[in-house]
Amino acid sequence: MSAFIVRRIGQSVVVLFGVTLIVFLLVHLLPGGPARALLGPGATPQQVQYFATENGYNLPVMLQYLHYMERLFHGNLGFSYSYNQSVASLLEQDIPKTALLVGLAYVCTMLIAVPLGIVQALRSNTKVDHVITGGAFVAYSMPQFWLSTLLILWFSVSFHFFPSEGPQGATVGAALKDPVALVLPVASLTLVSVALFSRFVRSSTTTVLVQDYIRTARAKGVPLRRLVRKHLLRNALSPMVTLFGVSLPFVIGGAIVVESVFNYPGMGLLLWKAATSRDYPLLMGFTLVVGVATVLGNLITDVLYAVVDPRVHYE
């Protein structure tokens, strides 16, 4: 196990280096370079040249990348020109609020998707299974921005049940003080995730149901609740650990759209504003943070899978 963890950490470091290199090169492939993109089309050639010289954009690309990596090793993610603030401080302020939104969505997803998937597997190819499957396909195929807009139209504009925007507090504590405003953003993320997770639970549970020990338990007359709780649940949900790591970029991508639609002041909304204002240092910092979170999520998933399922052995 220890050798596997060391090997996976080494692979993760290589992937992160690749992420930083690709993002850095993409920024420098912009028409006119980063200086022209940041200053806009109205800047004079003299202004562009001065900005490029002051910020090192006139140096060879490889040398710029080495300087960028040196700053990263010192915890310097760059400086946001539109916010006149360091990228690290901006992300430190908004990441907890996005983590709150994503965390609540994950909890709600598990509470809904696991029972739905098990019910589908136990009643496979019945009307209940077909109805839940149809609803899952509709929710999964619906674009995140469209689903969020529909929730606003139905539950905010038409019925006035919930506010049309998320909580506007600057901290997680302030956001939790307005739980009603969290309902629609969390629901939007949850509905799409439930569609994905419930199908996965159904497939996993169906596979477990045909195992010999389940058939033996049924033949002995074990009650259904005890069968699900004692024999079925743990084995059917073990693969869900993998799905958590794989779905993390998908959920974060959805959070960007949800925060933009509901004007929720998290990391996703910050990215949206950075993209519209061409704040490329902030975009690079965001991409790096998401890359680190994704790599760490997959690493932790691999380790936890071996802990949850004793049959898995890494060498």
KOLLOSE-512798 format. One record per residue (C-alpha): x, y, z; residue number from 1. Coordinates in steps of 0.001 Angstrom, whole numbers, always signed. Layout:
BEGIN
X,Y,Z,NUM
...
***
This chain:
BEGIN
+0,+0,+0,1
+2769,+2463,+898,2
+4545,+1850,-2414,3
+1277,+2447,-4263,4
+671,+5740,-2418,5
+4193,+6967,-3171,6
+3782,+6023,-6836,7
+390,+7765,-7072,8
+1766,+10900,-5419,9
+4568,+10963,-7995,10
+2046,+10587,-10805,11
-68,+13371,-9301,12
+2904,+15733,-9207,13
+3593,+15037,-12895,14
-51,+15710,-13759,15
-10,+19002,-11840,16
+3120,+20104,-13690,17
+1324,+19271,-16931,18
-1709,+21317,-15871,19
+409,+24366,-15058,20
+2290,+24095,-18360,21
-849,+23724,-20489,22
-2659,+26609,-18782,23
+423,+28814,-19029,24
+865,+28100,-22747,25
-2831,+28649,-23496,26
-2651,+32129,-21969,27
+388,+32956,-24091,28
-1354,+31756,-27254,29
-3922,+34538,-26916,30
-3963,+36990,-29858,31
-1457,+39730,-29076,32
-212,+37917,-25964,33
-1287,+38356,-22328,34
-423,+42068,-22272,35
-2792,+42923,-25143,36
-5504,+40634,-23708,37
-5269,+42267,-20264,38
-5126,+45873,-21466,39
-7788,+45465,-24127,40
-7975,+46544,-27770,41
-7902,+50245,-26877,42
-4365,+50189,-25477,43
-1613,+51828,-27503,44
+1488,+49858,-28603,45
+3554,+51898,-26128,46
+1253,+50936,-23260,47
+1356,+47271,-24264,48
+5150,+47345,-24487,49
+5499,+49045,-21106,50
+3089,+46585,-19437,51
+4863,+43602,-20980,52
+8268,+44859,-19817,53
+7070,+45601,-16276,54
+5491,+42166,-15864,55
+8113,+40123,-17695,56
+5948,+39236,-20705,57
+8761,+40298,-23061,58
+10998,+37453,-21821,59
+11228,+34063,-23584,60
+8197,+31887,-22841,61
+10195,+29142,-21125,62
+11891,+31680,-18854,63
+8490,+33172,-18011,64
+7244,+29675,-17110,65
+10231,+29086,-14827,66
+9547,+32395,-13071,67
+5878,+31402,-12778,68
+6776,+28050,-11207,69
+9177,+29769,-8820,70
+6369,+32034,-7633,71
+4089,+29010,-7221,72
+6610,+27243,-5000,73
+6568,+30331,-2771,74
+2760,+30315,-2627,75
+2380,+33257,-4994,76
-466,+32618,-7442,77
-170,+36018,-9045,78
-1946,+39359,-8827,79
-5473,+40126,-10032,80
-5453,+43320,-12069,81
-9243,+43729,-12073,82
-9581,+43276,-8284,83
-6241,+44913,-7389,84
-5672,+42037,-4983,85
-3575,+38886,-4833,86
-5112,+35790,-6415,87
-4401,+33729,-3299,88
-6378,+36093,-1059,89
-9328,+36096,-3474,90
-9432,+32313,-3659,91
-8977,+31969,+97,92
-12017,+34164,+569,93
-14309,+32371,-1910,94
-13241,+28707,-1826,95
-14988,+27979,+1531,96
-18306,+29247,+164,97
-18024,+27056,-2916,98
-17009,+24129,-695,99
-20181,+24720,+1345,100
-22340,+24654,-1785,101
-20668,+21547,-3234,102
-20625,+19772,+146,103
-24341,+20334,+731,104
-25065,+19134,-2802,105
-23058,+15948,-2212,106
-24862,+15224,+1064,107
-28291,+15771,-496,108
-27276,+13676,-3497,109
-26332,+10704,-1342,110
-29491,+10963,+761,111
-31636,+10873,-2403,112
-29635,+8858,-4931,113
-28834,+5821,-2756,114
-32466,+4968,-1845,115
-33598,+5654,-5416,116
-30919,+3424,-6913,117
-31649,+579,-4498,118
-35409,+812,-5140,119
-34752,+700,-8883,120
-32545,-2369,-8537,121
-35044,-4192,-6298,122
-37877,-3350,-8710,123
-35921,-3665,-11913,124
-37900,-3352,-15183,125
-41089,-2297,-13378,126
-43032,+941,-13792,127
-41211,+2437,-10787,128
-37861,+1686,-12385,129
-38921,+3143,-15732,130
-40319,+6332,-14205,131
-37207,+7005,-12091,132
-34954,+6200,-15048,133
-36878,+8587,-17293,134
-36650,+11359,-14712,135
-32921,+10729,-14270,136
-32293,+10957,-18004,137
-34245,+14225,-18251,138
-32351,+15783,-15320,139
-28943,+14574,-16526,140
-29452,+15775,-20111,141
-30692,+19214,-19051,142
-27999,+21954,-19170,143
-27114,+23285,-15728,144
-27917,+26903,-16590,145
-31321,+25907,-18005,146
-32228,+23844,-14951,147
-31187,+26712,-12661,148
-33263,+29154,-14686,149
-36298,+26880,-14512,150
-35979,+26606,-10739,151
-35917,+30394,-10474,152
-38953,+30755,-12741,153
-40971,+28143,-10881,154
-40041,+28527,-7225,155
-39043,+32190,-7110,156
-40959,+34093,-9794,157
-44170,+32047,-9998,158
-44660,+30731,-6447,159
-42339,+33014,-4404,160
-41150,+30097,-2272,161
-37435,+30936,-2363,162
-35308,+33970,-3283,163
-33922,+34129,-6809,164
-30302,+34584,-5697,165
-28048,+32795,-3273,166
-26973,+34192,+111,167
-24784,+37259,-308,168
-22709,+36929,+2857,169
-18943,+37315,+2618,170
-18258,+34233,+4774,171
-19599,+30717,+5234,172
-21172,+31724,+8538,173
-23024,+34580,+6861,174
-24231,+32238,+4111,175
-25538,+29742,+6679,176
-27534,+32512,+8339,177
-29683,+32649,+5189,178
-30423,+28931,+4589,179
-33547,+29618,+2520,180
-31424,+31333,-130,181
-29235,+28214,-354,182
-32123,+25934,-1328,183
-32306,+26647,-5062,184
-28530,+26649,-5771,185
-28089,+23395,-3836,186
-31171,+21882,-5508,187
-29836,+22713,-8961,188
-26533,+20956,-8295,189
-28255,+18077,-6506,190
-30760,+17223,-9225,191
-28106,+16680,-11875,192
-25879,+14737,-9470,193
-28771,+12533,-8320,194
-29408,+11564,-11933,195
-25795,+10376,-12256,196
-25390,+8743,-8844,197
-28760,+6940,-8820,198
-27968,+5223,-12115,199
-24610,+4157,-10727,200
-26190,+2818,-7514,201
-28790,+923,-9537,202
-26136,-713,-11698,203
-23954,-1611,-8723,204
-26872,-2966,-6694,205
-28131,-5035,-9624,206
-24711,-6656,-9886,207
-24665,-7497,-6168,208
-28206,-8905,-6203,209
-27177,-11817,-8448,210
-24329,-12889,-6160,211
-24581,-16280,-4463,212
-24580,-14952,-900,213
-27589,-12727,-1673,214
-29446,-15651,-3185,215
-28600,-17765,-140,216
-29859,-15052,+2231,217
-33085,-14784,+252,218
-33521,-18544,+286,219
-33148,-18544,+4081,220
-35998,-16049,+4302,221
-33952,-13045,+5500,222
-36293,-10000,+5680,223
-35780,-7442,+2925,224
-34733,-4615,+5268,225
-32113,-6779,+6951,226
-30937,-8071,+3569,227
-30402,-4529,+2309,228
-28819,-3271,+5525,229
-26557,-6242,+6380,230
-25679,-7831,+3055,231
-26420,-5487,+189,232
-25652,-1913,+1177,233
-21905,-1983,+1866,234
-20987,-4114,-1143,235
-23221,-2122,-3478,236
-21920,+1260,-2293,237
-18194,+462,-2337,238
-17820,+1553,-5992,239
-19432,+4892,-5041,240
-16094,+5925,-3568,241
-14650,+5928,-7080,242
-17547,+7982,-8384,243
-16862,+10714,-5833,244
-13375,+11306,-7192,245
-14432,+11091,-10829,246
-17432,+13403,-10400,247
-15557,+16169,-8556,248
-14607,+18165,-11716,249
-18146,+17667,-13021,250
-19695,+19061,-9836,251
-17234,+21985,-9664,252
-18028,+22808,-13293,253
-21709,+22816,-12423,254
-21010,+25026,-9416,255
-19477,+27661,-11726,256
-22715,+27867,-13712,257
-24962,+27698,-10636,258
-23077,+30448,-8818,259
-23253,+32647,-11915,260
-27002,+32148,-12380,261
-27844,+32614,-8693,262
-25235,+35364,-8138,263
-23724,+33311,-5308,264
-20400,+34911,-4284,265
-18210,+31822,-4474,266
-15257,+30653,-6501,267
-17405,+29900,-9555,268
-18796,+33424,-9741,269
-15266,+34752,-9254,270
-14115,+32699,-12247,271
-17014,+33966,-14342,272
-16129,+37583,-13598,273
-12446,+36878,-14250,274
-13288,+35417,-17664,275
-15475,+38363,-18663,276
-12839,+40869,-17503,277
-9917,+38888,-18988,278
-8216,+38577,-15633,279
-5840,+35821,-16714,280
-3748,+35579,-13518,281
-6970,+34838,-11649,282
-8050,+32319,-14296,283
-4707,+30539,-14035,284
-4915,+30478,-10239,285
-8435,+29042,-10359,286
-7448,+26373,-12873,287
-4478,+25364,-10748,288
-6608,+25070,-7590,289
-9221,+22949,-9388,290
-6453,+20778,-10841,291
-4956,+20218,-7386,292
-8395,+19410,-5934,293
-9116,+16932,-8731,294
-5767,+15163,-8421,295
-6037,+14978,-4628,296
-9616,+13772,-4884,297
-8612,+10908,-7164,298
-5627,+10052,-4957,299
-7763,+9924,-1815,300
-10384,+7905,-3699,301
-7852,+5242,-4683,302
-6661,+4903,-1088,303
-10157,+4851,+426,304
-11332,+2243,-2052,305
-8774,-209,-700,306
-9882,+617,+2861,307
-13600,+189,+2118,308
-13217,-2974,+45,309
-10818,-5507,+1670,310
-10728,-7486,-1595,311
-8744,-4694,-3262,312
-4973,-4936,-2860,313
-2475,-2485,-4304,314
+1115,-3471,-4910,315
***
